[in-house]
Amino acid sequence: MSTMTGLKATRDRDAARVPVLGLTVLYDASCSLCTFLRDWLSKQPQLVPLRLVSAGSEQARALFPALDHRATLDEITVVGDGGQVYRGAAAWVVCLWALREHRPLAHRLSTPAGARLAKGAMLAAAKWRSAHAQQGWGGGAYRRGDGWVYEPAVGWTYQPPGCDSGSCSTR
């Protein structure tokens, strides 16, 4: 996979004429659904290289200083190497478009009927994220800093921090 240049999201190379040569996918690293999809995307054969970057991270802020990074944590955001910014359902469709085996699906989802289906899928994902974040597990609660570790073979496991200092948290 080739690397993309660090063009700012505000610069537009005339997206109507210039092909997209690479995409940066900004995802919520604290969301289990988002990280699952990140892992899935990274394993797919790509026609257009995808760079997967944690939304709101130092790397994301350095690459795209003009973006509203708070908003990138609320919904998937994809930035094209020509300055194109895609959010929500359009971002997911452009991700599928970048994948060799899913480009035909992306073309179907870009029709008026397909766009309604893509929007419905994104709304369902947002509802799932919201419900799991409120329950205190899944979308927003498993944090590595709190002792949770994700291993693809077994899923999330908890490894409590040590009490070497003699003052352990009782959370």
Residue frames as qw, qx, qy, qz and C-alpha x, y, z in Angstrom:
[[0.000, 0.892, 0.453, 0.000, 0.00, 0.00, 0.00],
 [0.422, 0.410, -0.031, 0.808, 1.44, 3.35, -0.95],
 [0.246, -0.521, -0.464, 0.673, 1.48, 6.30, 1.42],
 [0.174, 0.850, 0.406, 0.289, -0.43, 9.50, 0.85],
 [0.298, 0.341, -0.177, 0.874, 0.84, 13.02, 1.13],
 [0.210, -0.484, -0.635, 0.565, -0.27, 15.12, 4.09],
 [0.003, 0.389, 0.333, 0.859, -2.40, 17.57, 2.14],
 [0.156, 0.142, 0.520, -0.828, -4.67, 19.74, 4.25],
 [0.242, 0.493, 0.835, -0.043, -8.42, 19.09, 4.02],
 [0.189, 0.787, 0.219, -0.545, -9.05, 22.68, 2.97],
 [0.022, 0.497, -0.582, -0.643, -6.99, 22.38, -0.21],
 [0.757, 0.398, 0.469, -0.220, -9.04, 21.19, -3.17],
 [0.299, -0.292, 0.658, 0.627, -7.30, 20.03, -6.33],
 [0.528, 0.240, -0.291, -0.761, -10.55, 20.49, -8.28],
 [0.472, -0.069, 0.850, -0.223, -12.19, 17.24, -7.17],
 [0.733, 0.503, 0.220, -0.401, -14.43, 17.22, -10.24],
 [0.644, 0.675, -0.346, -0.103, -11.41, 16.65, -12.49],
 [0.127, 0.591, -0.766, 0.220, -8.72, 15.12, -10.28],
 [0.795, -0.154, -0.569, -0.141, -8.92, 11.44, -9.33],
 [0.627, -0.675, 0.290, -0.260, -8.77, 10.35, -5.71],
 [0.592, 0.462, -0.643, 0.147, -5.43, 8.61, -5.17],
 [0.394, -0.026, -0.788, 0.472, -5.75, 7.97, -1.44],
 [0.485, -0.656, -0.270, -0.511, -8.18, 8.33, 1.44],
 [0.141, 0.208, -0.717, 0.651, -7.68, 8.93, 5.15],
 [0.567, -0.507, -0.574, -0.303, -10.36, 7.32, 7.32],
 [0.067, -0.366, 0.528, -0.763, -10.84, 9.00, 10.71],
 [0.662, -0.346, -0.626, -0.224, -12.51, 6.61, 13.16],
 [0.503, -0.687, 0.247, -0.463, -13.32, 6.65, 16.89],
 [0.446, 0.344, -0.800, 0.206, -10.63, 4.45, 18.47],
 [0.221, -0.139, 0.734, -0.627, -12.66, 4.11, 21.70],
 [0.756, 0.167, 0.102, -0.625, -15.65, 2.58, 19.88],
 [0.560, -0.155, 0.811, 0.078, -15.65, -1.21, 19.49],
 [0.673, 0.598, 0.431, -0.057, -17.76, -1.04, 16.33],
 [0.292, 0.922, -0.216, -0.134, -15.46, 1.57, 14.81],
 [0.220, -0.630, 0.735, 0.122, -12.30, -0.40, 15.59],
 [0.691, 0.145, 0.708, 0.007, -13.90, -3.59, 14.24],
 [0.600, 0.766, 0.225, -0.043, -14.66, -1.77, 10.98],
 [0.030, 0.873, -0.464, -0.146, -11.14, -0.28, 10.94],
 [0.473, -0.347, 0.802, 0.111, -9.68, -3.78, 11.23],
 [0.689, 0.434, 0.580, -0.020, -12.03, -5.08, 8.53],
 [0.417, 0.899, -0.043, -0.129, -11.11, -2.24, 6.16],
 [0.141, -0.765, 0.608, 0.161, -7.39, -2.83, 6.69],
 [0.561, -0.130, 0.812, 0.095, -7.73, -6.48, 5.62],
 [0.663, 0.618, 0.392, -0.158, -9.59, -5.77, 2.37],
 [0.570, 0.128, 0.410, 0.701, -7.83, -5.56, -1.02],
 [0.037, 0.794, 0.205, -0.571, -7.75, -1.84, -1.85],
 [0.563, 0.606, 0.344, 0.445, -7.98, -0.14, -5.23],
 [0.055, 0.817, -0.111, 0.562, -7.39, 3.20, -3.52],
 [0.489, 0.055, -0.661, 0.567, -5.06, 3.18, -0.48],
 [0.493, -0.770, -0.261, -0.310, -6.76, 3.77, 2.87],
 [0.303, 0.284, -0.581, 0.700, -4.88, 5.34, 5.74],
 [0.565, -0.619, -0.525, -0.150, -6.67, 4.62, 9.03],
 [0.233, 0.311, -0.392, 0.834, -6.16, 7.32, 11.67],
 [0.267, -0.521, -0.716, 0.380, -7.72, 7.69, 15.10],
 [0.014, -0.792, -0.318, -0.521, -10.11, 10.66, 15.07],
 [0.397, -0.900, -0.007, -0.178, -9.06, 13.51, 17.34],
 [0.858, -0.267, 0.036, 0.437, -5.52, 12.14, 17.65],
 [0.254, -0.723, 0.264, 0.585, -2.36, 14.21, 17.35],
 [0.371, -0.020, 0.722, 0.583, -1.78, 12.61, 13.95],
 [0.206, 0.689, 0.665, 0.203, -5.28, 13.58, 12.73],
 [0.101, -0.930, -0.165, 0.312, -4.85, 17.16, 13.99],
 [0.334, -0.540, 0.455, 0.624, -1.45, 17.46, 12.30],
 [0.342, 0.195, 0.765, 0.510, -2.74, 16.07, 8.98],
 [0.029, -0.625, -0.580, -0.523, -5.94, 18.14, 8.91],
 [0.209, -0.175, -0.443, 0.854, -5.69, 21.22, 11.14],
 [0.278, -0.053, -0.145, -0.948, -8.74, 22.87, 9.54],
 [0.485, -0.294, -0.770, -0.293, -11.13, 19.98, 10.32],
 [0.561, -0.502, 0.211, -0.623, -13.61, 20.07, 13.19],
 [0.334, 0.254, -0.897, 0.140, -12.00, 17.19, 15.08],
 [0.384, 0.013, 0.662, -0.644, -14.81, 17.02, 17.65],
 [0.743, 0.319, -0.007, -0.588, -17.24, 16.24, 14.85],
 [0.537, 0.398, -0.726, -0.160, -14.96, 13.48, 13.54],
 [0.049, -0.132, 0.909, -0.393, -15.56, 11.60, 16.81],
 [0.565, 0.218, 0.412, -0.681, -19.33, 11.69, 16.28],
 [0.851, 0.431, 0.231, -0.193, -19.40, 10.13, 12.81],
 [0.760, -0.016, 0.408, 0.506, -17.00, 8.51, 10.41],
 [0.222, 0.910, -0.111, -0.333, -15.10, 11.09, 8.39],
 [0.802, 0.102, 0.374, 0.454, -12.99, 10.37, 5.32],
 [0.057, 0.868, -0.173, -0.462, -10.63, 12.88, 3.73],
 [0.842, 0.465, 0.168, 0.214, -9.48, 12.46, 0.15],
 [0.647, -0.223, 0.137, 0.717, -5.97, 13.36, -0.89],
 [0.225, 0.440, 0.344, 0.798, -7.41, 16.20, -2.96],
 [0.079, -0.081, 0.318, -0.941, -9.12, 17.82, 0.02],
 [0.563, -0.311, -0.508, -0.573, -12.51, 16.12, -0.36],
 [0.172, -0.153, 0.751, -0.619, -14.28, 15.57, 2.98],
 [0.578, -0.231, -0.646, -0.443, -16.93, 12.86, 3.32],
 [0.251, -0.217, 0.663, -0.671, -19.01, 12.33, 6.47],
 [0.679, 0.087, 0.469, -0.558, -21.53, 9.74, 7.60],
 [0.839, 0.305, 0.442, -0.088, -23.09, 7.56, 4.91],
 [0.560, 0.807, -0.188, -0.016, -21.07, 9.23, 2.13],
 [0.134, -0.711, 0.686, -0.079, -17.87, 8.41, 4.05],
 [0.689, -0.111, 0.708, -0.105, -18.84, 4.75, 4.32],
 [0.779, 0.580, 0.223, -0.081, -19.75, 4.59, 0.62],
 [0.354, 0.842, -0.406, 0.021, -16.39, 6.10, -0.39],
 [0.408, -0.504, 0.756, -0.086, -14.62, 3.54, 1.82],
 [0.789, 0.202, 0.575, -0.080, -16.45, 0.74, 0.00],
 [0.599, 0.795, -0.039, -0.084, -15.59, 2.41, -3.32],
 [0.012, 0.794, -0.608, -0.003, -11.89, 2.17, -2.41],
 [0.572, -0.261, 0.773, -0.087, -12.13, -1.61, -1.93],
 [0.139, 0.237, -0.804, -0.528, -11.68, -3.97, -4.87],
 [0.085, -0.241, -0.964, -0.076, -14.40, -6.41, -3.89],
 [0.008, 0.628, 0.654, -0.422, -16.93, -3.80, -2.75],
 [0.023, -0.229, 0.236, 0.944, -16.74, -1.11, -5.44],
 [0.201, -0.317, -0.730, -0.571, -19.86, -2.45, -7.23],
 [0.318, -0.630, -0.673, 0.220, -21.78, -2.17, -3.94],
 [0.213, -0.461, -0.128, 0.852, -20.54, 1.39, -3.51],
 [0.068, -0.031, -0.499, -0.864, -21.87, 2.26, -6.97],
 [0.309, -0.501, -0.761, -0.272, -25.28, 0.80, -6.05],
 [0.360, -0.623, -0.510, 0.472, -25.28, 2.74, -2.75],
 [0.175, -0.268, 0.086, 0.943, -24.55, 5.98, -4.60],
 [0.122, -0.413, -0.648, -0.629, -27.93, 5.84, -6.39],
 [0.376, -0.417, 0.092, -0.822, -30.91, 7.63, -4.79],
 [0.874, -0.309, -0.236, -0.292, -32.39, 4.35, -3.52],
 [0.798, 0.044, -0.426, 0.423, -29.00, 3.09, -2.37],
 [0.136, 0.427, -0.323, 0.833, -28.28, 6.36, -0.58],
 [0.640, -0.469, 0.015, -0.608, -31.40, 5.84, 1.55],
 [0.946, -0.158, -0.279, 0.051, -30.16, 2.35, 2.45],
 [0.589, 0.260, -0.376, 0.666, -26.66, 3.66, 3.29],
 [0.180, -0.500, 0.217, -0.819, -28.14, 6.42, 5.46],
 [0.826, -0.390, -0.119, -0.390, -30.33, 3.89, 7.26],
 [0.878, -0.009, -0.356, 0.321, -27.29, 1.71, 7.97],
 [0.325, 0.361, -0.343, 0.804, -25.38, 4.69, 9.36],
 [0.470, -0.499, 0.086, -0.723, -28.33, 5.69, 11.56],
 [0.926, -0.269, -0.237, -0.117, -28.53, 2.12, 12.88],
 [0.715, 0.147, -0.380, 0.569, -24.80, 2.15, 13.64],
 [0.005, 0.465, -0.252, 0.849, -25.14, 5.51, 15.42],
 [0.717, -0.456, -0.045, -0.526, -28.05, 4.18, 17.49],
 [0.922, -0.106, -0.330, 0.175, -26.01, 1.07, 18.40],
 [0.475, 0.305, -0.364, 0.741, -23.04, 3.22, 19.45],
 [0.282, -0.500, 0.146, -0.806, -25.26, 5.46, 21.54],
 [0.851, -0.370, -0.162, -0.335, -27.02, 2.56, 23.26],
 [0.879, -0.036, -0.333, 0.339, -23.79, 0.77, 24.09],
 [0.283, 0.407, -0.320, 0.807, -22.09, 3.92, 25.35],
 [0.486, -0.509, 0.080, -0.706, -25.03, 4.57, 27.72],
 [0.929, -0.272, -0.217, -0.127, -24.93, 1.00, 29.04],
 [0.398, -0.792, 0.463, -0.018, -21.30, 1.43, 30.00],
 [0.665, -0.202, 0.665, 0.275, -19.90, -1.27, 27.73],
 [0.655, 0.495, 0.501, 0.275, -19.00, -1.72, 24.07],
 [0.414, 0.787, 0.210, 0.406, -19.00, 1.55, 22.15],
 [0.101, 0.835, -0.185, 0.508, -17.44, 3.79, 24.73],
 [0.658, -0.697, 0.180, -0.219, -16.38, 1.99, 27.89],
 [0.938, -0.113, 0.096, 0.314, -13.58, -0.48, 27.14],
 [0.175, 0.941, -0.270, 0.107, -10.52, 1.72, 27.51],
 [0.805, 0.238, -0.410, 0.358, -7.00, 0.37, 27.41],
 [0.103, 0.528, -0.431, 0.724, -5.93, 2.89, 30.06],
 [0.660, -0.406, 0.230, -0.589, -8.47, 1.36, 32.47],
 [0.433, -0.331, 0.832, -0.104, -6.98, -2.12, 32.11],
 [0.823, 0.383, 0.340, -0.246, -8.98, -3.48, 29.19],
 [0.162, -0.453, 0.725, 0.493, -7.04, -5.31, 26.47],
 [0.800, 0.419, 0.073, -0.423, -8.40, -6.40, 23.09],
 [0.279, -0.330, 0.850, 0.301, -7.06, -9.59, 21.57],
 [0.532, 0.229, -0.418, -0.700, -8.63, -10.56, 18.22],
 [0.402, 0.033, -0.910, -0.094, -8.73, -14.28, 19.11],
 [0.274, -0.358, -0.823, 0.345, -10.61, -13.85, 22.41],
 [0.128, -0.824, -0.389, -0.392, -12.05, -10.31, 22.41],
 [0.109, -0.747, 0.264, -0.600, -11.88, -7.87, 25.34],
 [0.746, -0.304, -0.523, 0.277, -10.30, -9.01, 28.61],
 [0.267, -0.913, 0.075, -0.299, -9.72, -7.08, 31.81],
 [0.743, 0.034, -0.387, 0.544, -6.28, -6.93, 33.38],
 [0.336, -0.923, -0.188, 0.003, -6.50, -4.75, 36.50],
 [0.298, 0.774, -0.374, 0.415, -3.66, -2.33, 37.06],
 [0.674, -0.058, -0.594, 0.436, -1.11, -3.40, 39.67],
 [0.438, -0.871, -0.141, -0.173, -1.09, -2.04, 43.22],
 [0.730, 0.163, -0.306, 0.589, 2.66, -1.64, 43.59],
 [0.077, 0.501, -0.207, 0.837, 2.30, 1.78, 45.19],
 [0.140, -0.222, -0.806, 0.531, -0.07, 0.49, 47.88],
 [0.322, 0.404, 0.296, -0.804, -2.90, 2.76, 46.74],
 [0.153, 0.191, 0.872, 0.425, -5.22, 0.83, 44.44],
 [0.381, -0.047, -0.180, -0.906, -8.28, 2.26, 42.76],
 [0.312, 0.169, 0.868, -0.348, -11.57, 0.78, 43.92],
 [0.497, 0.327, -0.180, -0.784, -13.51, 1.66, 40.77]]
